[in-house]
């Protein structure tokens, strides 16, 4: 993920959700931003693959023959 991250997503959550998300990020040893991005990426990959749609943030990997 070397692409420069310039865009922002603002979401509203309850205090309990925020506390849970912060704790999960702490356990993972990463920032809340990184934790959230990882979870959003995983969920979007799963959802887009289910409908056979291209995942815009994944680049194809060329395999050597």
Phi and psi restraints in degrees (value plus and minus 20) as a CYANA .aco file:
   2 UNK   PHI    -112.5   -72.5
   2 UNK   PSI     -23.5    16.5
   3 UNK   PHI     -83.8   -43.8
   3 UNK   PSI     118.6   158.6
   4 UNK   PHI     -86.2   -46.2
   4 UNK   PSI     113.4   153.4
   5 UNK   PHI    -118.5   -78.5
   5 UNK   PSI      82.1   122.1
   6 UNK   PHI    -130.6   -90.6
   6 UNK   PSI     -40.7    -0.7
   7 UNK   PHI    -106.0   -66.0
   7 UNK   PSI     134.9   174.9
   8 UNK   PHI    -147.5  -107.5
   8 UNK   PSI     130.1   170.1
   9 UNK   PHI    -143.5  -103.5
   9 UNK   PSI     103.7   143.7
  10 UNK   PHI    -124.9   -84.9
  10 UNK   PSI     103.2   143.2
  11 UNK   PHI    -147.6  -107.6
  11 UNK   PSI     130.7   170.7
  12 UNK   PHI    -122.6   -82.6
  12 UNK   PSI     113.9   153.9
  13 UNK   PHI    -155.3  -115.3
  13 UNK   PSI     142.4   182.4
  14 UNK   PHI     -96.1   -56.1
  14 UNK   PSI     143.9   183.9
  15 UNK   PHI     -79.5   -39.5
  15 UNK   PSI     -58.9   -18.9
  16 UNK   PHI     -86.9   -46.9
  16 UNK   PSI     -61.2   -21.2
  17 UNK   PHI     -82.9   -42.9
  17 UNK   PSI     -65.8   -25.8
  18 UNK   PHI     -79.4   -39.4
  18 UNK   PSI     -63.8   -23.8
  19 UNK   PHI     -80.7   -40.7
  19 UNK   PSI     -64.1   -24.1
  20 UNK   PHI     -84.6   -44.6
  20 UNK   PSI     -62.7   -22.7
  21 UNK   PHI     -85.1   -45.1
  21 UNK   PSI     -63.5   -23.5
  22 UNK   PHI     -81.9   -41.9
  22 UNK   PSI     -60.5   -20.5
  23 UNK   PHI     -86.5   -46.5
  23 UNK   PSI     -62.1   -22.1
  24 UNK   PHI     -82.8   -42.8
  24 UNK   PSI     -60.4   -20.4
  25 UNK   PHI     -84.8   -44.8
  25 UNK   PSI     -60.5   -20.5
  26 UNK   PHI     -81.4   -41.4
  26 UNK   PSI     -65.4   -25.4
  27 UNK   PHI     -81.2   -41.2
  27 UNK   PSI     -58.9   -18.9
  28 UNK   PHI     -94.5   -54.5
  28 UNK   PSI     -33.8     6.2
  29 UNK   PHI      56.5    96.5
  29 UNK   PSI       6.2    46.2
  30 UNK   PHI    -152.8  -112.8
  30 UNK   PSI     147.3   187.3
  31 UNK   PHI     -89.0   -49.0
  31 UNK   PSI     139.9   179.9
  32 UNK   PHI     -80.8   -40.8
  32 UNK   PSI     -58.2   -18.2
  33 UNK   PHI     -81.5   -41.5
  33 UNK   PSI     -68.4   -28.4
  34 UNK   PHI     -84.4   -44.4
  34 UNK   PSI     -61.7   -21.7
  35 UNK   PHI     -81.6   -41.6
  35 UNK   PSI     -66.4   -26.4
  36 UNK   PHI     -82.8   -42.8
  36 UNK   PSI     -64.1   -24.1
  37 UNK   PHI     -81.9   -41.9
  37 UNK   PSI     -63.3   -23.3
  38 UNK   PHI     -79.6   -39.6
  38 UNK   PSI     -65.2   -25.2
  39 UNK   PHI     -87.9   -47.9
  39 UNK   PSI     -60.0   -20.0
  40 UNK   PHI     -86.2   -46.2
  40 UNK   PSI     -61.1   -21.1
  41 UNK   PHI     -81.8   -41.8
  41 UNK   PSI     -66.3   -26.3
  42 UNK   PHI     -81.0   -41.0
  42 UNK   PSI     -65.1   -25.1
  43 UNK   PHI     -85.4   -45.4
  43 UNK   PSI     -61.2   -21.2
  44 UNK   PHI     -90.0   -50.0
  44 UNK   PSI     -57.1   -17.1
  45 UNK   PHI     -79.1   -39.1
  45 UNK   PSI     -68.1   -28.1
  46 UNK   PHI     -79.6   -39.6
  46 UNK   PSI     -69.6   -29.6
  47 UNK   PHI     -84.8   -44.8
  47 UNK   PSI     -62.2   -22.2
  48 UNK   PHI     -90.4   -50.4
  48 UNK   PSI     -56.3   -16.3
  49 UNK   PHI     -84.8   -44.8
  49 UNK   PSI     -55.1   -15.1
  50 UNK   PHI     -81.1   -41.1
  50 UNK   PSI     -48.1    -8.1
  51 UNK   PHI    -129.6   -89.6
  51 UNK   PSI      -2.9    37.1
  52 UNK   PHI      34.0    74.0
  52 UNK   PSI      19.7    59.7
  53 UNK   PHI    -121.7   -81.7
  53 UNK   PSI     125.1   165.1
  54 UNK   PHI     -83.1   -43.1
  54 UNK   PSI     119.9   159.9
  55 UNK   PHI    -115.0   -75.0
  55 UNK   PSI      89.9   129.9
  56 UNK   PHI     -84.4   -44.4
  56 UNK   PSI     -43.2    -3.2
  57 UNK   PHI    -118.6   -78.6
  57 UNK   PSI     -16.4    23.6
  58 UNK   PHI    -124.4   -84.4
  58 UNK   PSI     109.6   149.6
  59 UNK   PHI    -115.5   -75.5
  59 UNK   PSI     121.3   161.3
  60 UNK   PHI     -82.4   -42.4
  60 UNK   PSI     126.5   166.5
  61 UNK   PHI    -123.7   -83.7
  61 UNK   PSI     106.1   146.1
  62 UNK   PHI    -108.5   -68.5
  62 UNK   PSI     105.1   145.1
  63 UNK   PHI    -114.1   -74.1
  63 UNK   PSI     119.6   159.6
  64 UNK   PHI     -97.3   -57.3
  64 UNK   PSI     124.4   164.4
